[in-house]
Amino acid sequence: MATERWNSPIKVGFEEAGARTVNGPFDALACLSDLWPAARGLQYLRARSVCRAALDGRKSVEEARAEFVAAAQEAKLKVH
């Protein structure tokens, strides 16, 4: 469900788009598909998969949050 939110939002710095606040798996998927750097690794794929699963109710939103943070770190994005 698109209204699922994390307990604590994440602010991610993107080079061209500036800082974005990500509130949940739906926002995370938008960032992963629209704003992510060209270099995409294993953590990116895991984050995308787990965020989709969280929206379907197969994973928790906090699991999706952890995977999204790991993907951002893998991409060397600033996370606050």
C-alpha angles and dihedrals in degrees: 000000000000093000095065110120135191121243089242124026120230125224112211125189115221120189099229101023099041123221119343129189112226114201103177148339094296091056089043092055090051090053093045092053102034109027107025121120116255093252105083121178140178094289090054091054092046092049092050092049096046093046089054090047091051091053089051092048094246094112133028121259089238091057087053090049092053092049092047091052090049090051092049090051090048089053090048092240120155111254124192 
